[in-house]
Amino acid sequence: MGNQSSLGSAARSFILLAGADSLPAGSIDFFPKDLSYLSYLDVWLPEDAPLSATNESRSAAEEVVREAAQEYGKVHPGKMGSAVRSLNHSQFVGGGGPRFWFSSAELQKLNYAQLVIQVRDKHDTNDLIGLIQSALDEKVPGARKSMRDSSVQANPSRCRSKFVS
């Protein structure tokens, strides 16, 4: 009887491993990717930058966002139409805005500004993020700029599942 039990256990293990091998390798996200109307832009200047310099960089970044949205509207006329009417934003200089999405808003820092951007069609958000980030890197020197969507995605370094055989 001991032989039959170990044979059955070995067969079950083989079937389990063979089935695991057929699963896709890579990450399995807890939250599926969702489209969002919101994205945000963080602008960081050096630590000793005055508020006036932060406001100037924010203003330059805001202009770049408008130009990129207008350019996107010209390339995709049926999508954005008049891009300026379709793009809304809020701005915060010297600190982050209220906790609009994440639970960790930036506190008061003279060298930090944030723009929260909303588009009319959530399918345009990801395309605009890449376009705006490229334009910011080219046209707003002296500041670290980070354009991101407001999705709730797991930290890929923490939540990664991989089956190995």
C-alpha positions, 0 to 999 in steps of 0.5 A, a space after each residue: 500500500 505504501 508503494 501505491 501511495 508514493 506512486 500516486 503522489 509522484 503522479 500528482 506532482 508530475 501533473 502539477 508541474 506539467 500544468 504550471 509549465 503551461 502557465 505564462 511566465 511573468 507578473 500577475 497583477 492584483 489590479 488589472 490595468 485601468 484607463 484613467 482620465 487623470 495623470 500628474 506631473 511632478 516637477 522637482 528643482 534642486 533643494 535650495 531653489 526658491 519658490 519663484 524658480 519653482 513657479 517659473 519651472 511649473 509655468 514652463 511645464 504647464 505651457 509644454 503640456 498645453 502645446 503637447 495637447 494641442 499637437 496631439 489634437 492636431 494629429 488625432 482631430 477626432 479624439 481631442 478636437 480642440 485640445 485646450 478645451 479637452 484638457 483641464 489641470 490643477 497646479 500646486 507650487 511649493 507642495 503637493 495638492 490634496 490627497 487626490 489619489 494616493 495617500 502620500 501627498 508631498 508636503 510643503 517643499 519650496 522646490 516642488 510643484 505638481 500638475 494634476 491633468 484631466 483629459 476628456 477621453 481616458 483612452 488619450 491619457 497614456 498617449 499624452 503621457 509619453 508625448 508630454 514627457 518627451 517634450 518636457 525633457 526637451 524644453 524644461 531644463 534644470 528640473 526633474 520632471 516625472 509624468 505619470 498616470 494615476 493608475 493603481 498598479 502594484 509595485 512590480 518588485 514586490 508583486 511578481 509571481 513566476 512559476 518554474 518547473 
